[in-house]
Amino acid sequence: MNKYPLLHPADIAEQLSDLKGKELYTAFSSFPLELRLEIFSFFDSAVQYTLLKQLSERELTELLNNLKPDLRNELFSKLPDQLIKYLINLLNEREKQMALELIGYKEDSIARLMTPMYVQVRLEYTVSEVFKHIKLFGRKAETLNFVYVVDENNVLIDDLKIGQLLLADAESKISDLVDYNFAAIRASTPMEEAFEIFQKYDRSALPIITDSGVLVGIVTFDDVADRVEDRDTEDIHRFGGMDELDVAYTKTPLLRLVQKRAGWLVILFLSEMLTASAMSYYDGEIEKAIALALFVPLIISSGGNSGSQAASLIIRAMALGELKLRDWWYVMKREISSGIILGLILGSIGFVRILLWQQLGIYDYGEYWIYIGLSVSVSLVFIVLWGTLSGSFIPFVLRKLGMDPATASAPFVATLVDVSGLVIYFSIAAFFLSGKLL
């Protein structure tokens, strides 16, 4: 007797994911095919791969030929080329053709998420004929919320909500119901742009068409949401200064976790060495005015923090489609204003702090304390301004180069501003203290 009788397939998949080797295979194989297909779709890629290696050729053939095309394509996209070739050859001619067509689209195109399982009808159908058609072919459809109307060349004409058909007279023709007003996505559209189209039209599914308007598939919101989650997870990892994890954190081996984090840490560590180099360049100034060294952590952290803030805001706005490449100058103008205001706020606080410590006798900065205060406060204005400009501009540069803006991780921006911030700080200090302490 099966011990998972009342659980949702997602819950069963979660429990089975904790099993290893033969136990996983035995438990998975105990379910009927229809339930196995649902459970398999909820496994993460690592568990799916583990199962594929254990299933017999007959079991693989049965599973792959019945798996939804979009899920099968997503599975293939994460497998080695040799294994993909082997698995595709297990498909029957119809399924193989669909798989090859899906794989043929560019990796970042929305077509990679589409499924050819949908219901399409012609203008001359009556409503009653449409429902007969649905009963015959609708069982395998990804969604029945919409029925897609095409002409004799399979060019998309319209999409009709199922509710609209339910309320129409049985003998009404589809040609009487269409208004030729519909939303669709071209197959070559990058996923990022397609996400924005889904958000704009707030639809549970959208048709995918070729450049000539031929209907080739649909993409459901569930598939888009899954990919958005994958993208956001990847961006979060990159923004934190590390590579994306292949599987869940709890399932990632220790050495793999170290490997994912070590690369960026080494790069950032080597970059931070430039900070030490910059400090050594100003040894003379520090020896003459020890008080300047007291404010180095304050200076560089303020610049790094402002840069990280700006980068976070811009990358998030880009991800949501609020900002395009053409908006770079608009962003620069806003960040210049923001940077100056934020710098003035922090600079004022820094000057007041030095003033209070001097007057209250907490620390004696010497007879030129006011110039030290000006050095710190003016430096903060310029460094915070530089930080906001760097953090907001780098994502635009990366996007222009065709790279992921999330690569402008917080540690990367902070490191850049740290090094340049020291140069700004000691240059301004030299201006105010030259002929006095320096």
One Martini backbone bead per residue (centre of mass of N, CA, C, O) as a GRO file, in nm:
protein
  438
    1MET     BB    1   0.097   0.036   0.022
    2ASN     BB    2   0.068   0.359  -0.010
    3LYS     BB    3   0.208   0.639   0.192
    4TYR     BB    4   0.076   0.882  -0.028
    5PRO     BB    5  -0.250   0.922  -0.075
    6LEU     BB    6  -0.317   1.255   0.015
    7LEU     BB    7  -0.102   1.392  -0.146
    8HIS     BB    8   0.051   1.620  -0.309
    9PRO     BB    9   0.284   1.607  -0.552
   10ALA     BB   10   0.469   1.819  -0.414
   11ASP     BB   11   0.488   1.667  -0.140
   12ILE     BB   12   0.600   1.406  -0.248
   13ALA     BB   13   0.855   1.525  -0.376
   14GLU     BB   14   0.974   1.632  -0.111
   15GLN     BB   15   1.001   1.353   0.026
   16LEU     BB   16   1.164   1.200  -0.199
   17SER     BB   17   1.421   1.396  -0.198
   18ASP     BB   18   1.540   1.248   0.072
   19LEU     BB   19   1.611   1.023  -0.100
   20LYS     BB   20   1.820   0.746  -0.201
   21GLY     BB   21   1.860   0.589  -0.473
   22LYS     BB   22   1.681   0.308  -0.449
   23GLU     BB   23   1.457   0.442  -0.278
   24LEU     BB   24   1.368   0.647  -0.488
   25TYR     BB   25   1.298   0.453  -0.716
   26THR     BB   26   1.090   0.277  -0.567
   27ALA     BB   27   0.892   0.499  -0.483
   28PHE     BB   28   0.840   0.620  -0.765
   29SER     BB   29   0.747   0.341  -0.907
   30SER     BB   30   0.475   0.303  -0.726
   31PHE     BB   31   0.344   0.488  -0.920
   32PRO     BB   32   0.150   0.598  -1.136
   33LEU     BB   33   0.207   0.758  -1.422
   34GLU     BB   34   0.043   1.022  -1.381
   35LEU     BB   35   0.182   1.081  -1.101
   36ARG     BB   36   0.477   1.072  -1.187
   37LEU     BB   37   0.467   1.320  -1.371
   38GLU     BB   38   0.398   1.525  -1.150
   39ILE     BB   39   0.629   1.468  -0.955
   40PHE     BB   40   0.865   1.521  -1.153
   41SER     BB   41   0.796   1.832  -1.196
   42PHE     BB   42   0.882   1.895  -0.874
   43PHE     BB   43   1.157   1.840  -0.916
   44ASP     BB   44   1.467   1.891  -0.911
   45SER     BB   45   1.729   1.854  -1.124
   46ALA     BB   46   1.892   1.655  -0.947
   47VAL     BB   47   1.668   1.441  -0.908
   48GLN     BB   48   1.605   1.391  -1.202
   49TYR     BB   49   1.888   1.289  -1.278
   50THR     BB   50   1.896   1.051  -1.081
   51LEU     BB   51   1.653   0.901  -1.206
   52LEU     BB   52   1.747   0.870  -1.501
   53LYS     BB   53   1.988   0.672  -1.417
   54GLN     BB   54   1.776   0.439  -1.302
   55LEU     BB   55   1.611   0.407  -1.535
   56SER     BB   56   1.490   0.239  -1.769
   57GLU     BB   57   1.431   0.248  -2.097
   58ARG     BB   58   1.128   0.198  -2.072
   59GLU     BB   59   1.075   0.415  -1.851
   60LEU     BB   60   1.185   0.654  -2.008
   61THR     BB   61   0.997   0.640  -2.249
   62GLU     BB   62   0.734   0.675  -2.092
   63LEU     BB   63   0.799   0.944  -1.953
   64LEU     BB   64   0.886   1.131  -2.198
   65ASN     BB   65   0.624   1.086  -2.381
   66ASN     BB   66   0.433   1.214  -2.129
   67LEU     BB   67   0.568   1.466  -2.103
   68LYS     BB   68   0.567   1.781  -2.104
   69PRO     BB   69   0.726   1.969  -2.333
   70ASP     BB   70   0.828   2.202  -2.145
   71LEU     BB   71   0.950   2.015  -1.927
   72ARG     BB   72   1.135   1.855  -2.114
   73ASN     BB   73   1.298   2.098  -2.216
   74GLU     BB   74   1.403   2.189  -1.940
   75LEU     BB   75   1.553   1.929  -1.884
   76PHE     BB   76   1.743   1.931  -2.136
   77SER     BB   77   1.885   2.213  -2.065
   78LYS     BB   78   2.044   2.049  -1.804
   79LEU     BB   79   2.190   1.854  -1.998
   80PRO     BB   80   2.393   1.669  -2.156
   81ASP     BB   81   2.430   1.619  -2.486
   82GLN     BB   82   2.446   1.306  -2.492
   83LEU     BB   83   2.186   1.260  -2.328
   84ILE     BB   84   1.990   1.407  -2.512
   85LYS     BB   85   2.026   1.223  -2.759
   86TYR     BB   86   1.930   0.968  -2.620
   87LEU     BB   87   1.644   1.068  -2.528
   88ILE     BB   88   1.529   1.157  -2.805
   89ASN     BB   89   1.542   0.855  -2.921
   90LEU     BB   90   1.290   0.767  -2.726
   91LEU     BB   91   1.105   0.913  -2.899
   92ASN     BB   92   0.857   0.970  -3.076
   93GLU     BB   93   0.800   1.137  -3.358
   94ARG     BB   94   0.620   1.359  -3.240
   95GLU     BB   95   0.792   1.429  -2.986
   96LYS     BB   96   1.060   1.478  -3.130
   97GLN     BB   97   0.970   1.719  -3.299
   98MET     BB   98   0.899   1.904  -3.062
   99ALA     BB   99   1.174   1.900  -2.921
  100LEU     BB  100   1.346   2.011  -3.160
  101GLU     BB  101   1.194   2.279  -3.190
  102LEU     BB  102   1.249   2.388  -2.906
  103ILE     BB  103   1.566   2.361  -2.907
  104GLY     BB  104   1.607   2.560  -3.163
  105TYR     BB  105   1.587   2.782  -2.975
  106LYS     BB  106   1.694   3.018  -2.806
  107GLU     BB  107   1.782   3.020  -2.477
  108ASP     BB  108   1.644   3.329  -2.420
  109SER     BB  109   1.378   3.244  -2.533
  110ILE     BB  110   1.036   3.200  -2.492
  111ALA     BB  111   1.015   2.930  -2.660
  112ARG     BB  112   1.152   2.747  -2.433
  113LEU     BB  113   0.857   2.758  -2.264
  114MET     BB  114   0.682   2.626  -2.458
  115THR     BB  115   0.371   2.476  -2.570
  116PRO     BB  116   0.183   2.262  -2.805
  117MET     BB  117  -0.054   2.247  -2.581
  118TYR     BB  118  -0.355   2.326  -2.742
  119VAL     BB  119  -0.648   2.507  -2.851
  120GLN     BB  120  -0.767   2.502  -3.191
  121VAL     BB  121  -0.954   2.704  -3.427
  122ARG     BB  122  -1.202   2.799  -3.655
  123LEU     BB  123  -1.421   3.024  -3.793
  124GLU     BB  124  -1.642   2.795  -3.892
  125TYR     BB  125  -1.702   2.727  -3.622
  126THR     BB  126  -1.898   2.621  -3.377
  127VAL     BB  127  -1.953   2.607  -3.050
  128SER     BB  128  -2.026   2.304  -3.043
  129GLU     BB  129  -1.768   2.217  -3.202
  130VAL     BB  130  -1.565   2.315  -2.997
  131PHE     BB  131  -1.651   2.123  -2.761
  132LYS     BB  132  -1.588   1.866  -2.914
  133HIS     BB  133  -1.290   1.933  -2.959
  134ILE     BB  134  -1.214   1.949  -2.659
  135LYS     BB  135  -1.289   1.652  -2.587
  136LEU     BB  136  -1.071   1.532  -2.784
  137PHE     BB  137  -0.800   1.752  -2.718
  138GLY     BB  138  -0.798   1.880  -2.411
  139ARG     BB  139  -0.647   1.685  -2.213
  140LYS     BB  140  -0.339   1.790  -2.307
  141ALA     BB  141  -0.377   2.064  -2.231
  142GLU     BB  142  -0.243   2.314  -2.045
  143THR     BB  143  -0.501   2.501  -2.118
  144LEU     BB  144  -0.868   2.614  -2.108
  145ASN     BB  145  -0.906   2.932  -2.098
  146PHE     BB  146  -0.822   2.916  -2.407
  147VAL     BB  147  -0.905   2.980  -2.750
  148TYR     BB  148  -0.754   2.940  -3.071
  149VAL     BB  149  -0.764   3.139  -3.365
  150VAL     BB  150  -0.732   3.024  -3.704
  151ASP     BB  151  -0.627   2.989  -4.010
  152GLU     BB  152  -0.530   2.803  -4.289
  153ASN     BB  153  -0.213   2.902  -4.197
  154ASN     BB  154  -0.200   2.931  -3.874
  155VAL     BB  155  -0.290   3.212  -3.816
  156LEU     BB  156  -0.345   3.432  -3.579
  157ILE     BB  157  -0.657   3.598  -3.481
  158ASP     BB  158  -0.753   3.481  -3.191
  159ASP     BB  159  -0.882   3.488  -2.848
  160LEU     BB  160  -1.091   3.280  -2.636
  161LYS     BB  161  -1.280   3.259  -2.380
  162ILE     BB  162  -1.450   3.009  -2.229
  163GLY     BB  163  -1.677   3.189  -2.113
  164GLN     BB  164  -1.770   3.303  -2.386
  165LEU     BB  165  -1.867   3.025  -2.497
  166LEU     BB  166  -2.068   2.947  -2.269
  167LEU     BB  167  -2.257   3.214  -2.338
  168ALA     BB  168  -2.303   3.114  -2.610
  169ASP     BB  169  -2.445   3.007  -2.877
  170ALA     BB  170  -2.422   2.696  -3.016
  171GLU     BB  171  -2.462   2.818  -3.332
  172SER     BB  172  -2.240   2.997  -3.319
  173LYS     BB  173  -1.989   3.155  -3.472
  174ILE     BB  174  -1.665   3.243  -3.443
  175SER     BB  175  -1.682   3.489  -3.640
  176ASP     BB  176  -1.891   3.639  -3.434
  177LEU     BB  177  -1.673   3.663  -3.177
  178VAL     BB  178  -1.452   3.803  -3.302
  179ASP     BB  179  -1.205   4.105  -3.282
  180TYR     BB  180  -0.887   4.092  -3.341
  181ASN     BB  181  -0.804   4.113  -3.021
  182PHE     BB  182  -0.465   4.048  -2.919
  183ALA     BB  183  -0.213   3.874  -2.736
  184ALA     BB  184   0.143   3.836  -2.818
  185ILE     BB  185   0.445   3.639  -2.873
  186ARG     BB  186   0.743   3.621  -2.997
  187ALA     BB  187   0.965   3.361  -3.021
  188SER     BB  188   1.235   3.561  -3.014
  189THR     BB  189   1.178   3.669  -2.746
  190PRO     BB  190   1.306   3.764  -2.476
  191MET     BB  191   1.238   3.686  -2.159
  192GLU     BB  192   1.244   3.965  -2.032
  193GLU     BB  193   1.025   4.084  -2.224
  194ALA     BB  194   0.804   3.872  -2.170
  195PHE     BB  195   0.756   3.938  -1.875
  196GLU     BB  196   0.642   4.222  -1.932
  197ILE     BB  197   0.398   4.128  -2.096
  198PHE     BB  198   0.263   3.970  -1.872
  199GLN     BB  199   0.232   4.211  -1.680
  200LYS     BB  200   0.062   4.392  -1.867
  201TYR     BB  201  -0.185   4.164  -1.925
  202ASP     BB  202  -0.256   3.962  -1.703
  203ARG     BB  203  -0.196   3.648  -1.781
  204SER     BB  204  -0.210   3.290  -1.784
  205ALA     BB  205  -0.176   3.312  -2.108
  206LEU     BB  206   0.033   3.304  -2.412
  207PRO     BB  207   0.091   3.336  -2.732
  208ILE     BB  208   0.308   3.195  -2.987
  209ILE     BB  209   0.478   3.361  -3.255
  210THR     BB  210   0.579   3.433  -3.547
  211ASP     BB  211   0.669   3.679  -3.768
  212SER     BB  212   0.401   3.576  -3.945
  213GLY     BB  213   0.179   3.469  -3.709
  214VAL     BB  214   0.229   3.185  -3.631
  215LEU     BB  215   0.116   2.932  -3.438
  216VAL     BB  216   0.337   2.743  -3.190
  217GLY     BB  217   0.230   2.835  -2.896
  218ILE     BB  218   0.244   2.839  -2.533
  219VAL     BB  219   0.250   3.041  -2.227
  220THR     BB  220   0.257   3.016  -1.892
  221PHE     BB  221   0.272   3.164  -1.588
  222ASP     BB  222   0.411   2.935  -1.435
  223ASP     BB  223   0.666   2.926  -1.614
  224VAL     BB  224   0.746   3.219  -1.571
  225ALA     BB  225   0.767   3.215  -1.261
  226ASP     BB  226   0.995   3.007  -1.248
  227ARG     BB  227   1.202   3.177  -1.411
  228VAL     BB  228   1.200   3.425  -1.230
  229GLU     BB  229   1.307   3.279  -0.983
  230ASP     BB  230   1.573   3.191  -1.111
  231ARG     BB  231   1.670   3.475  -1.182
  232ASP     BB  232   1.659   3.602  -0.897
  233THR     BB  233   1.851   3.401  -0.766
  234GLU     BB  234   2.092   3.466  -0.944
  235ASP     BB  235   2.106   3.770  -0.878
  236ILE     BB  236   2.149   3.744  -0.575
  237HIS     BB  237   2.414   3.592  -0.589
  238ARG     BB  238   2.568   3.799  -0.759
  239PHE     BB  239   2.520   4.045  -0.574
  240GLY     BB  240   2.681   3.885  -0.336
  241GLY     BB  241   2.939   3.748  -0.474
  242MET     BB  242   2.831   3.485  -0.650
  243ASP     BB  243   2.748   3.193  -0.762
  244GLU     BB  244   2.518   2.992  -0.870
  245LEU     BB  245   2.318   2.757  -0.753
  246ASP     BB  246   2.211   2.444  -0.866
  247VAL     BB  247   2.095   2.394  -0.582
  248ALA     BB  248   2.004   2.372  -0.291
  249TYR     BB  249   2.162   2.459  -0.010
  250THR     BB  250   2.101   2.183   0.152
  251LYS     BB  251   2.221   2.011  -0.121
  252THR     BB  252   2.497   2.141  -0.108
  253PRO     BB  253   2.804   2.076  -0.108
  254LEU     BB  254   3.064   2.204   0.055
  255LEU     BB  255   3.270   2.226  -0.182
  256ARG     BB  256   3.071   2.365  -0.375
  257LEU     BB  257   3.020   2.613  -0.199
  258VAL     BB  258   3.312   2.709  -0.197
  259GLN     BB  259   3.349   2.732  -0.503
  260LYS     BB  260   3.123   2.951  -0.549
  261ARG     BB  261   3.274   3.168  -0.344
  262ALA     BB  262   3.584   3.193  -0.399
  263GLY     BB  263   3.620   3.351  -0.660
  264TRP     BB  264   3.507   3.627  -0.566
  265LEU     BB  265   3.680   3.658  -0.311
  266VAL     BB  266   3.951   3.673  -0.456
  267ILE     BB  267   3.892   3.913  -0.637
  268LEU     BB  268   3.819   4.109  -0.400
  269PHE     BB  269   4.084   4.079  -0.247
  270LEU     BB  270   4.268   4.186  -0.472
  271SER     BB  271   4.122   4.457  -0.490
  272GLU     BB  272   4.170   4.544  -0.188
  273MET     BB  273   4.480   4.582  -0.221
  274LEU     BB  274   4.449   4.866  -0.340
  275THR     BB  275   4.388   4.998  -0.071
  276ALA     BB  276   4.665   4.947   0.055
  277SER     BB  277   4.822   5.095  -0.163
  278ALA     BB  278   4.689   5.370  -0.118
  279MET     BB  279   4.777   5.402   0.176
  280SER     BB  280   5.088   5.387   0.126
  281TYR     BB  281   5.099   5.648  -0.053
  282TYR     BB  282   4.993   5.813   0.231
  283ASP     BB  283   5.203   5.793   0.467
  284GLY     BB  284   5.293   6.085   0.512
  285GLU     BB  285   5.019   6.208   0.588
  286ILE     BB  286   4.958   6.016   0.827
  287GLU     BB  287   5.208   6.090   1.003
  288LYS     BB  288   5.126   6.403   1.024
  289ALA     BB  289   4.796   6.303   1.028
  290ILE     BB  290   4.646   6.082   1.224
  291ALA     BB  291   4.344   6.171   1.207
  292LEU     BB  292   4.289   6.071   0.918
  293ALA     BB  293   4.285   5.760   0.983
  294LEU     BB  294   4.020   5.755   1.160
  295PHE     BB  295   3.828   5.810   0.879
  296VAL     BB  296   3.856   5.580   0.673
  297PRO     BB  297   3.618   5.385   0.737
  298LEU     BB  298   3.399   5.602   0.702
  299ILE     BB  299   3.455   5.679   0.409
  300ILE     BB  300   3.447   5.396   0.257
  301SER     BB  301   3.166   5.301   0.364
  302SER     BB  302   2.995   5.530   0.247
  303GLY     BB  303   3.062   5.477  -0.050
  304GLY     BB  304   2.981   5.176  -0.061
  305ASN     BB  305   2.686   5.208   0.036
  306SER     BB  306   2.589   5.401  -0.188
  307GLY     BB  307   2.658   5.211  -0.424
  308SER     BB  308   2.482   4.968  -0.337
  309GLN     BB  309   2.215   5.114  -0.337
  310ALA     BB  310   2.211   5.201  -0.633
  311ALA     BB  311   2.242   4.921  -0.759
  312SER     BB  312   1.985   4.800  -0.640
  313LEU     BB  313   1.781   4.997  -0.769
  314ILE     BB  314   1.859   4.957  -1.072
  315ILE     BB  315   1.838   4.649  -1.099
  316ARG     BB  316   1.543   4.632  -1.013
  317ALA     BB  317   1.429   4.821  -1.233
  318MET     BB  318   1.525   4.645  -1.468
  319ALA     BB  319   1.375   4.382  -1.392
  320LEU     BB  320   1.084   4.544  -1.410
  321GLY     BB  321   1.110   4.757  -1.662
  322GLU     BB  322   1.157   5.068  -1.573
  323LEU     BB  323   1.443   5.041  -1.717
  324LYS     BB  324   1.644   5.160  -1.977
  325LEU     BB  325   1.910   5.244  -2.159
  326ARG     BB  326   1.788   5.534  -2.236
  327ASP     BB  327   1.781   5.620  -1.906
  328TRP     BB  328   2.067   5.708  -1.806
  329TRP     BB  329   2.044   6.022  -1.781
  330TYR     BB  330   1.812   6.029  -1.585
  331VAL     BB  331   1.966   5.879  -1.362
  332MET     BB  332   2.209   6.067  -1.332
  333LYS     BB  333   2.052   6.319  -1.241
  334ARG     BB  334   1.931   6.189  -0.986
  335GLU     BB  335   2.208   6.092  -0.857
  336ILE     BB  336   2.337   6.362  -0.827
  337SER     BB  337   2.130   6.479  -0.635
  338SER     BB  338   2.136   6.252  -0.426
  339GLY     BB  339   2.442   6.255  -0.365
  340ILE     BB  340   2.460   6.544  -0.258
  341ILE     BB  341   2.253   6.523  -0.031
  342LEU     BB  342   2.379   6.279   0.116
  343GLY     BB  343   2.658   6.407   0.152
  344LEU     BB  344   2.565   6.650   0.324
  345ILE     BB  345   2.454   6.489   0.555
  346LEU     BB  346   2.716   6.330   0.629
  347GLY     BB  347   2.906   6.575   0.643
  348SER     BB  348   2.762   6.718   0.876
  349ILE     BB  349   2.789   6.493   1.082
  350GLY     BB  350   3.100   6.478   1.073
  351PHE     BB  351   3.155   6.770   1.168
  352VAL     BB  352   2.995   6.760   1.435
  353ARG     BB  353   3.159   6.537   1.562
  354ILE     BB  354   3.430   6.690   1.572
  355LEU     BB  355   3.329   6.932   1.730
  356LEU     BB  356   3.234   6.785   1.987
  357TRP     BB  357   3.497   6.634   2.060
  358GLN     BB  358   3.662   6.894   2.092
  359GLN     BB  359   3.479   7.057   2.300
  360LEU     BB  360   3.453   6.798   2.510
  361GLY     BB  361   3.742   6.640   2.515
  362ILE     BB  362   3.754   6.350   2.379
  363TYR     BB  363   3.926   6.483   2.132
  364ASP     BB  364   4.240   6.596   2.000
  365TYR     BB  365   4.299   6.759   1.680
  366GLY     BB  366   4.392   7.037   1.722
  367GLU     BB  367   4.433   7.354   1.579
  368TYR     BB  368   4.319   7.210   1.288
  369TRP     BB  369   4.027   7.082   1.321
  370ILE     BB  370   3.855   7.236   1.108
  371TYR     BB  371   4.013   7.113   0.860
  372ILE     BB  372   3.949   6.823   0.922
  373GLY     BB  373   3.643   6.857   0.906
  374LEU     BB  374   3.642   6.954   0.609
  375SER     BB  375   3.775   6.707   0.486
  376VAL     BB  376   3.556   6.505   0.568
  377SER     BB  377   3.293   6.643   0.464
  378VAL     BB  378   3.377   6.690   0.166
  379SER     BB  379   3.451   6.399   0.104
  380LEU     BB  380   3.167   6.281   0.148
  381VAL     BB  381   3.030   6.422  -0.083
  382PHE     BB  382   3.210   6.302  -0.316
  383ILE     BB  383   3.193   5.995  -0.242
  384VAL     BB  384   2.887   5.961  -0.249
  385LEU     BB  385   2.855   6.058  -0.534
  386TRP     BB  386   3.040   5.846  -0.662
  387GLY     BB  387   2.885   5.599  -0.559
  388THR     BB  388   2.609   5.653  -0.700
  389LEU     BB  389   2.721   5.667  -0.988
  390SER     BB  390   2.852   5.387  -1.000
  391GLY     BB  391   2.606   5.208  -0.911
  392SER     BB  392   2.421   5.319  -1.160
  393PHE     BB  393   2.615   5.283  -1.419
  394ILE     BB  394   2.720   4.990  -1.438
  395PRO     BB  395   2.457   4.841  -1.527
  396PHE     BB  396   2.447   4.986  -1.805
  397VAL     BB  397   2.714   4.882  -1.915
  398LEU     BB  398   2.650   4.580  -1.895
  399ARG     BB  399   2.397   4.585  -2.074
  400LYS     BB  400   2.545   4.697  -2.328
  401LEU     BB  401   2.745   4.430  -2.323
  402GLY     BB  402   2.539   4.181  -2.253
  403MET     BB  403   2.519   4.175  -1.947
  404ASP     BB  404   2.457   4.117  -1.624
  405PRO     BB  405   2.379   4.358  -1.391
  406ALA     BB  406   2.428   4.172  -1.132
  407THR     BB  407   2.741   4.180  -1.152
  408ALA     BB  408   2.700   4.450  -0.988
  409SER     BB  409   2.794   4.392  -0.712
  410ALA     BB  410   2.826   4.505  -0.403
  411PRO     BB  411   3.131   4.432  -0.365
  412PHE     BB  412   3.230   4.560  -0.630
  413VAL     BB  413   3.143   4.850  -0.579
  414ALA     BB  414   3.280   4.886  -0.304
  415THR     BB  415   3.570   4.841  -0.403
  416LEU     BB  416   3.585   5.073  -0.603
  417VAL     BB  417   3.516   5.302  -0.392
  418ASP     BB  418   3.740   5.256  -0.192
  419VAL     BB  419   3.984   5.332  -0.365
  420SER     BB  420   3.881   5.610  -0.478
  421GLY     BB  421   3.812   5.735  -0.197
  422LEU     BB  422   4.102   5.770  -0.094
  423VAL     BB  423   4.193   5.969  -0.308
  424ILE     BB  424   3.985   6.186  -0.244
  425TYR     BB  425   4.047   6.229   0.057
  426PHE     BB  426   4.359   6.303   0.036
  427SER     BB  427   4.325   6.534  -0.163
  428ILE     BB  428   4.143   6.714   0.018
  429ALA     BB  429   4.334   6.720   0.263
  430ALA     BB  430   4.566   6.859   0.113
  431PHE     BB  431   4.413   7.123   0.057
  432PHE     BB  432   4.346   7.201   0.368
  433LEU     BB  433   4.654   7.109   0.504
  434SER     BB  434   4.836   7.268   0.347
  435GLY     BB  435   5.077   7.422   0.557
  436LYS     BB  436   5.007   7.270   0.826
  437LEU     BB  437   5.021   6.939   0.854
  438LEU     BB  438   5.148   6.905   0.535
   0.00000   0.00000   0.00000
